[in-house]
Amino acid sequence: MESALLVHYDIEEVIDGEKQTKSSVKKIKLTSLSLDSDVQMVAQDVIDKCKLLSNSKLPLVMQTIEQILQRAQGGARSEEEDGEWESNWNESNRQAMDRFMGESQSEGLFDSSAHSISLDKLESYLEMLYEDSMEDKIKGTFFILQLVRDPDNLEHLIQNEQFLGVLTRLFREEANKSMDLVINIVYILFAFSNFSSFHESMTEYKMGDMVVKVIELELKRDQHRKEEFDKRKAKLGPEELEKETKKLKITEKKQDKLLYVCFHVLLNMAEDINVERKMKKRGITKMLVGMLKRRSPELLLLTIAFLKKLSIFKENKDEMRECNIAADLLNFVPAASDEMTMAVLRLMLNLSFDTGIRTQLVKDGIIPKLVKLLKKAHFRHVALKLLYHISMDDKCKSMFTYTDCIPMVVNMVQNFPGIYPYPRTPKPEALTPNPQTLRPKRNMAQNFPGIYPDP
């Protein structure tokens, strides 16, 4: 895996006498870095090649490179794997969003390639939002959506009071008339929600409240649509039933896309704990638990990540227990993808501190599934923590005897700190200490309270 340093810096520009600041990131690849490299020489080479770094940053660069080498050597394995999962989730999240936006463009009424979309034409796009025709409103929001895909345009748009006013008014009044219009507007809000500096303006215009109302409306529509389909299903012929089923799946897929973006906007805005409390009062936890029955992998992955964030608070955890979340989560262990499985395990780990949820998981058969996951190194550290929490209950300890858990854990202890797949036995020489790695014992009283590096 290639290592790299990310240098964050700000660019100050003066345009028409007005000072503007723009943040940017420069990636420096460490192609020559290896376990045998001289950290100081590598750090000095980075500073020499990057004009953004001065010699005063040499200690910081050295410290960062040392952390990279420690991770490469296997230090803090569980944290590294957790970080890798977070990175994979963010990457898959970005890919899902790009794919959804691409689908919206291909399914939409307009092709952006056929129009010259520019920030200079913003006034004309806003005028379309005042038209009586729904097609013009969808067209105007679609053009604005292409503008917000460029982060450099966001600052200019958020400062335009007419833009925020007409967009929120349209969202509030027309949300129940056209799903295409709502999808375009929610995508626009999502672009702003990715930056914390815009959250205050979004809260001021109550955009989060409007997104929650859209979710509530779509859930009612979905329930009504399925009830009507169940009533008509017995009266339809084979061809009509197939046609209606296909139509229902297309509508559900489109709705999943809308719900995905709505929940993503709320997840971004939930960085503020006060905003998260307001979401809790609106029943966001119950909505998310209901999303676990959907089929969209992207929506499920986002839902689990949101639930994990909420689960650190006792009130949310208790509400999840009342919604019987344990039964829904067990369906994803194991899931079709490693990212989904890891996300569910991490959520279960948070919830396993609750005795009621832990008991329900054991009753539904979580122990055999976790034991199977012990054979996969990627899930091992989370599965072990979950099994440890379960073993705290005396009633559950006897259940471990009917699985391979005990011999597998013993094998891991014997092979530590080596990383061997089960059930490989350790080599004799692996158990012999290496004289070069032995260090003389140091007197703690001599070092206290100072911090001294090992010789």
Secondary structure, 3 states (H helix, E strand, C coil): CCCEEEEEEEEEEEECCEEEEEEEEEEEECCCCCCCCCHHHHHHHHHHHCCCCCHHHHHHHHHHHHHHHHHHCCCCHHHHHHHHHHHHHHHHHHHHHHHHHHHHHHHCCCCHHHCCCCHHHHHHHHHHCCCCCHHHHHHHHHHHHHHHCCHHHHHHHHCCHHHHHHHHHHHHHHCCCCHHHHHHHHHHHHHHHCCHHHHHHHHHCCHHHHHHHHHHHHHHHHHHHHHHHHHHHCCCCHHHHHHHHHHHHHHHHHHHHHHHHHHHHHHHHCCCHHHHHHHHHCCHHHHHHHHCCCCCHHHHHHHHHHHHHHCCCHHHHHHHHHCCHHHHHHCCCCCCCHHHHHHHHHHHHHHCCCHHHHHHHHHCCHHHHHHHHCCCHHHHHHHHHHHHHHHCCHHHHHHHHHCCHHHHHHHHHHHCCCCCCCCCCCCHHHHCCCHHHCCCCCCHHHHCCCCCCCC
